[in-house]
């Protein structure tokens, strides 16, 4: 049976309509895909903002915890200084915490200051002691006599105290002439051996 011109035109018309329907479905699908991508992107951005808020809060809480932990250690180390240094031949007459001195716009803050008639001993307390902490404290010790000229006639010693000590930080502190104090059971102890000679700053 021969195909008529009308049938051919009808066939082309059906193909064109099918093509238009396919194009319409593809456009709708593309629009839907774009919409979903935009929604996903928006949720992702909101998630980043929420996570950043959470991380910021966590950093703040960890910072507060670190400060609280540091204060706790100071309260543990300060009273122990009396017996610790007496055992090393340094009698203790006064122990002060959070000693701050200002001079010409500069500030020097000491966690603990131990005094007797002949000695002034500055103690830096950290929850975790690093070599960099020791280096920073050495800079403070080098400034001690400038900030505290009233102790000019005293021997000035330094000590670092920590619950946790990074590898090498204790040895570095020893070599710099500092006492090293750490937790031992429910109290604290000096790690330096009996032959240790502290540096007079």
Rosetta blueprint (number, residue, H / E / L):
1 X L
2 X L
3 X L
4 X L
5 X H
6 X H
7 X H
8 X H
9 X H
10 X H
11 X H
12 X H
13 X H
14 X H
15 X H
16 X H
17 X H
18 X H
19 X H
20 X H
21 X H
22 X H
23 X H
24 X H
25 X H
26 X H
27 X H
28 X H
29 X H
30 X H
31 X H
32 X H
33 X H
34 X H
35 X H
36 X H
37 X H
38 X H
39 X H
40 X H
41 X H
42 X H
43 X H
44 X H
45 X H
46 X H
47 X H
48 X H
49 X H
50 X H
51 X H
52 X H
53 X H
54 X H
55 X H
56 X H
57 X H
58 X H
59 X H
60 X H
61 X H
62 X H
63 X H
64 X H
65 X H
66 X H
67 X H
68 X H
69 X H
70 X H
71 X H
72 X H
73 X H
74 X H
75 X H
76 X H
77 X H
78 X H
79 X H
80 X H
81 X H
82 X H
83 X H
84 X H
85 X H
86 X H
87 X L
88 X L
89 X L
90 X L
91 X L
92 X L
93 X L
94 X E
95 X E
96 X E
97 X E
98 X E
99 X E
100 X E
101 X E
102 X E
103 X E
104 X L
105 X L
106 X E
107 X E
108 X E
109 X E
110 X E
111 X E
112 X E
113 X E
114 X E
115 X E
116 X L
117 X L
118 X L
119 X E
120 X E
121 X E
122 X E
123 X E
124 X E
125 X E
126 X E
127 X E
128 X E
129 X E
130 X L
131 X H
132 X H
133 X H
134 X H
135 X H
136 X H
137 X H
138 X H
139 X H
140 X H
141 X H
142 X H
143 X H
144 X H
145 X H
146 X H
147 X H
148 X L
149 X H
150 X H
151 X H
152 X L
153 X L
154 X L
155 X E
156 X E
157 X E
158 X E
159 X E
160 X E
161 X E
162 X E
163 X E
164 X E
165 X E
166 X L
167 X L
168 X L
169 X H
170 X H
171 X H
172 X H
173 X H
174 X H
175 X H
176 X L
177 X L
178 X L
179 X E
180 X E
181 X E
182 X E
183 X E
184 X E
185 X L
186 X L
187 X E
188 X E
189 X E
190 X E
191 X L
192 X L
193 X L
194 X L
195 X L
196 X L
197 X L
198 X L
199 X L
200 X L
201 X L
